[in-house]
Amino acid sequence: MQWFEVLVLSLIQGLTEFLPISSSAHLLLIPLFTQWQDQGLAFDIALHFGSLLAVVTYFRKDIFQLFIAWCKSFNGVHTSNSKLAWSIILATIPVGLVGLLAKSVIEEHLRTGVYMAYSLIVFGLLLGWADWRYAQAQKRQVKPVLTDEHSMTNRQVLIIALSQVLALIPGTSRSGITMTAGLMTGMTREASARFSFLLSIPVIALAAGLQTIELQAQPTETALFPLIVGTGLSAISAYACIHWFLALIKKYGLQPFVWYRLLLGGYLLYLYY
């Protein structure tokens, strides 16, 4: 791989992994405009590890508190942190099971430009409606049902868990669909975003673990240094993206990302039709 390729792919992965705009759709654009060869499974794992490193580092204090509280819950000590930890674990099960069962079907039939375009548009409109509905409630000074992810109800966790399964459809955006579900169940923008980011930790870890298993069956030699650089660039850009996104939605909401999704989806339809 050329170093320019490493730079571009790392930044795209880091900047789009946590934004509600679908990282898979952006990576699809690369072969359309370049003659670059596939970066390989090892590099893909490195980029995902960088994203995982970023979110773990950003929420390191929260993760430590959640882990301690989760361990204490086995001794009958239950707190808001232990409840949140269990919510993250339980909300990961549906997408993990469906992902394993439907992986081959999704890769063979849904990973196309047309399907991604429709996913960007349809789920983008859904995100826009949920965010508009939240904004209207704020104007009417109607308080959200939930302002903190620590006090989520079982119903909210279940809805978000099931919505995350839809993220297996390329172009949907895992962060986008989980934030949409959070807003629709009465969470604030900030609470739904934080829970979405925390929920990404086991999902990315499971995906990277599955890819690592697949890599073991491919006895190919891979240069180590590009993997290290890719991991670092992906981690730095993803960390900055999380910080910037949480600050941005407080002021502007999610509508800019909705319009971006619609434009990108329309462009993909133009290219593939």
C-alpha positions as CSV (number, residue, x, y, z in Angstrom):
1,M,0.0,0.0,0.0
2,Q,1.1,3.5,-0.7
3,W,1.3,5.9,2.2
4,F,-1.3,8.2,0.7
5,E,-3.7,5.3,0.6
6,V,-3.0,4.5,4.3
7,L,-3.6,8.2,5.2
8,V,-6.9,8.5,3.3
9,L,-8.4,5.1,4.4
10,S,-7.4,5.7,8.0
11,L,-9.0,9.1,8.1
12,I,-12.2,8.0,6.4
13,Q,-12.6,5.1,8.9
14,G,-11.8,7.3,11.9
15,L,-14.1,10.1,10.9
16,T,-17.1,8.1,9.7
17,E,-17.2,5.2,12.2
18,F,-19.0,7.2,14.9
19,L,-20.9,9.8,12.7
20,P,-24.4,8.8,11.6
21,I,-23.4,8.8,7.9
22,S,-22.2,5.2,7.4
23,S,-18.5,4.3,7.1
24,S,-19.3,1.4,4.7
25,A,-20.9,3.8,2.2
26,H,-17.8,6.0,2.3
27,L,-15.4,3.2,1.9
28,L,-17.4,2.0,-1.1
29,L,-16.6,5.3,-2.9
30,I,-12.8,4.6,-2.8
31,P,-12.7,2.1,-5.7
32,L,-15.1,4.3,-7.7
33,F,-12.6,7.1,-7.9
34,T,-9.2,5.3,-7.6
35,Q,-7.4,2.3,-9.0
36,W,-6.4,1.2,-5.5
37,Q,-6.4,-2.4,-4.7
38,D,-8.3,-3.9,-1.7
39,Q,-6.4,-3.0,1.4
40,G,-6.7,-6.5,2.8
41,L,-8.3,-7.9,5.9
42,A,-5.3,-7.2,8.2
43,F,-5.5,-3.5,7.4
44,D,-9.2,-3.5,7.9
45,I,-8.7,-5.0,11.3
46,A,-6.1,-2.4,12.2
47,L,-8.5,0.4,11.3
48,H,-11.3,-1.1,13.4
49,F,-8.8,-1.5,16.3
50,G,-7.9,2.2,16.0
51,S,-11.6,3.1,16.3
52,L,-12.0,0.8,19.3
53,L,-8.9,2.3,20.9
54,A,-10.4,5.8,20.4
55,V,-13.8,5.2,22.0
56,V,-12.2,3.2,24.9
57,T,-9.8,6.0,25.6
58,Y,-12.4,8.7,25.4
59,F,-14.8,6.9,27.7
60,R,-12.1,5.3,29.9
61,K,-13.4,6.7,33.2
62,D,-16.9,5.6,32.4
63,I,-15.8,2.2,31.3
64,F,-13.8,1.7,34.5
65,Q,-16.8,2.6,36.6
66,L,-19.1,0.4,34.6
67,F,-16.8,-2.5,34.9
68,I,-16.4,-2.2,38.7
69,A,-20.1,-1.8,39.1
70,W,-20.8,-4.8,36.8
71,C,-18.5,-7.0,38.8
72,K,-20.1,-5.9,42.1
73,S,-23.6,-6.7,40.7
74,F,-22.7,-10.5,41.0
75,N,-22.6,-9.9,44.7
76,G,-26.0,-8.3,44.7
77,V,-24.8,-4.7,44.6
78,H,-26.9,-3.0,42.0
79,T,-26.4,0.7,40.9
80,S,-27.1,2.8,37.9
81,N,-23.7,2.0,36.5
82,S,-24.2,-1.8,36.8
83,K,-27.6,-1.4,35.1
84,L,-26.0,0.5,32.3
85,A,-23.2,-2.1,32.0
86,W,-25.8,-4.9,31.7
87,S,-27.8,-2.8,29.2
88,I,-24.8,-2.5,26.9
89,I,-24.1,-6.3,27.2
90,L,-27.7,-7.3,26.6
91,A,-28.2,-4.8,23.7
92,T,-25.2,-6.4,21.9
93,I,-26.7,-9.9,21.8
94,P,-29.2,-9.4,19.0
95,V,-26.8,-7.8,16.5
96,G,-24.2,-10.4,17.4
97,L,-26.4,-13.3,16.7
98,V,-28.0,-12.0,13.5
99,G,-24.6,-10.8,12.3
100,L,-23.2,-14.4,12.6
101,L,-26.2,-16.0,11.0
102,A,-26.7,-13.5,8.1
103,K,-23.1,-12.5,7.4
104,S,-22.8,-14.3,4.1
105,V,-26.2,-13.2,2.8
106,I,-25.5,-9.6,3.6
107,E,-22.1,-9.6,1.9
108,E,-23.3,-11.4,-1.2
109,H,-26.6,-9.5,-1.8
110,L,-26.7,-6.2,0.1
111,R,-23.2,-4.8,-0.2
112,T,-23.9,-2.9,-3.4
113,G,-24.1,0.8,-4.2
114,V,-27.8,0.8,-4.9
115,Y,-28.7,-0.8,-1.5
116,M,-26.4,1.5,0.3
117,A,-27.9,4.5,-1.4
118,Y,-31.4,3.5,-0.4
119,S,-30.3,2.8,3.2
120,L,-28.6,6.2,3.4
121,I,-31.8,7.9,2.2
122,V,-34.4,5.9,4.1
123,F,-32.7,5.8,7.4
124,G,-31.4,9.3,7.0
125,L,-35.0,10.5,6.7
126,L,-35.9,8.5,9.8
127,L,-33.1,10.1,11.7
128,G,-34.2,13.5,10.5
129,W,-37.8,12.9,11.6
130,A,-36.7,11.7,15.1
131,D,-34.4,14.7,15.5
132,W,-37.1,17.1,14.3
133,R,-39.6,15.6,16.7
134,Y,-37.1,16.0,19.5
135,A,-36.5,19.7,18.5
136,Q,-40.2,20.4,18.4
137,A,-40.6,18.9,21.9
138,Q,-37.8,21.2,23.2
139,K,-39.5,24.2,21.7
140,R,-42.7,23.3,23.5
141,Q,-40.5,22.9,26.6
142,V,-41.6,19.3,26.9
143,K,-38.9,17.5,28.9
144,P,-37.4,14.3,27.4
145,V,-38.3,11.1,29.2
146,L,-34.6,10.4,29.7
147,T,-31.7,12.8,30.0
148,D,-29.1,10.3,31.2
149,E,-28.3,6.9,29.7
150,H,-27.8,5.5,33.2
151,S,-31.6,5.4,33.9
152,M,-32.8,3.7,30.7
153,T,-35.8,1.5,30.9
154,N,-35.8,-2.1,29.7
155,R,-38.1,-1.1,26.9
156,Q,-35.7,1.6,25.7
157,V,-32.8,-0.9,25.8
158,L,-34.8,-3.5,23.9
159,I,-35.8,-1.0,21.1
160,I,-32.3,0.2,20.7
161,A,-30.9,-3.3,20.7
162,L,-33.3,-4.4,17.9
163,S,-32.7,-1.2,16.0
164,Q,-28.9,-2.0,16.0
165,V,-29.6,-5.1,14.0
166,L,-30.7,-2.9,11.1
167,A,-27.1,-1.5,11.1
168,L,-26.1,-4.8,9.5
169,I,-27.6,-3.5,6.3
170,P,-24.8,-1.6,4.6
171,G,-25.4,2.1,4.5
172,T,-27.6,2.2,7.5
173,S,-25.0,3.5,10.0
174,R,-24.9,1.8,13.4
175,S,-24.5,5.1,15.3
176,G,-27.3,6.6,13.2
177,I,-29.9,4.0,13.8
178,T,-29.2,3.6,17.5
179,M,-29.4,7.4,18.0
180,T,-32.6,7.4,16.0
181,A,-34.1,4.8,18.3
182,G,-32.8,6.7,21.4
183,L,-34.5,9.9,20.3
184,M,-37.7,8.1,19.4
185,T,-37.9,6.6,22.9
186,G,-37.5,9.9,24.6
187,M,-33.7,10.2,25.1
188,T,-31.9,13.5,24.6
189,R,-29.4,13.9,21.7
190,E,-26.5,13.7,24.1
191,A,-27.7,10.7,26.0
192,S,-28.6,8.7,22.9
193,A,-25.1,9.6,21.4
194,R,-23.2,8.6,24.5
195,F,-25.1,5.3,24.8
196,S,-24.5,4.6,21.1
197,F,-20.8,5.2,21.5
198,L,-20.6,2.9,24.6
199,L,-22.6,0.3,22.7
200,S,-20.1,0.4,19.8
201,I,-17.3,-1.0,22.1
202,P,-18.5,-4.6,22.2
203,V,-19.8,-4.4,18.6
204,I,-16.5,-3.3,17.1
205,A,-14.6,-5.7,19.4
206,L,-16.7,-8.6,18.2
207,A,-16.4,-7.6,14.5
208,A,-12.6,-7.2,14.8
209,G,-12.4,-10.6,16.6
210,L,-14.4,-12.3,13.8
211,Q,-12.1,-10.7,11.2
212,T,-9.1,-11.9,13.1
213,I,-10.4,-15.4,13.0
214,E,-10.9,-15.1,9.2
215,L,-7.4,-13.7,8.8
216,Q,-5.9,-16.8,10.5
217,A,-7.2,-18.8,7.5
218,Q,-5.4,-16.6,5.1
219,P,-1.7,-17.2,5.3
220,T,-0.6,-14.0,3.7
221,E,2.3,-11.7,4.6
222,T,1.4,-8.2,5.6
223,A,3.8,-5.3,6.2
224,L,3.6,-4.3,9.9
225,F,4.4,-0.6,9.7
226,P,1.3,0.5,7.6
227,L,-0.9,-1.4,10.1
228,I,0.6,0.6,13.0
229,V,0.3,3.9,11.2
230,G,-3.3,3.1,10.1
231,T,-4.3,2.1,13.7
232,G,-2.8,5.4,15.0
233,L,-4.4,7.7,12.4
234,S,-7.7,5.9,12.8
235,A,-7.6,6.3,16.5
236,I,-6.6,9.9,16.5
237,S,-9.3,11.0,14.0
238,A,-12.0,8.9,15.7
239,Y,-11.2,10.4,19.1
240,A,-11.4,13.9,17.6
241,C,-14.6,13.0,15.9
242,I,-16.3,11.8,19.0
243,H,-15.3,14.9,20.9
244,W,-16.4,17.2,18.1
245,F,-19.7,15.4,17.4
246,L,-20.9,15.5,21.1
247,A,-20.2,19.2,21.1
248,L,-21.8,19.8,17.7
249,I,-25.2,18.1,18.3
250,K,-25.8,20.3,21.4
251,K,-25.8,23.4,19.2
252,Y,-26.9,22.2,15.7
253,G,-28.6,18.9,16.3
254,L,-28.5,16.1,13.7
255,Q,-30.0,17.8,10.7
256,P,-26.6,18.5,9.0
257,F,-25.9,14.8,8.9
258,V,-29.4,14.1,7.5
259,W,-28.8,16.4,4.6
260,Y,-25.4,14.9,4.0
261,R,-26.9,11.4,3.9
262,L,-29.5,12.4,1.4
263,L,-27.0,14.1,-0.9
264,L,-24.6,11.1,-0.7
265,G,-27.4,8.6,-1.2
266,G,-28.7,10.6,-4.2
267,Y,-25.2,10.7,-5.6
268,L,-24.8,6.9,-5.3
269,L,-28.1,6.4,-7.0
270,Y,-26.9,8.6,-9.8
271,L,-23.7,6.6,-10.2
272,Y,-25.3,3.2,-10.1
273,Y,-28.3,3.9,-12.2
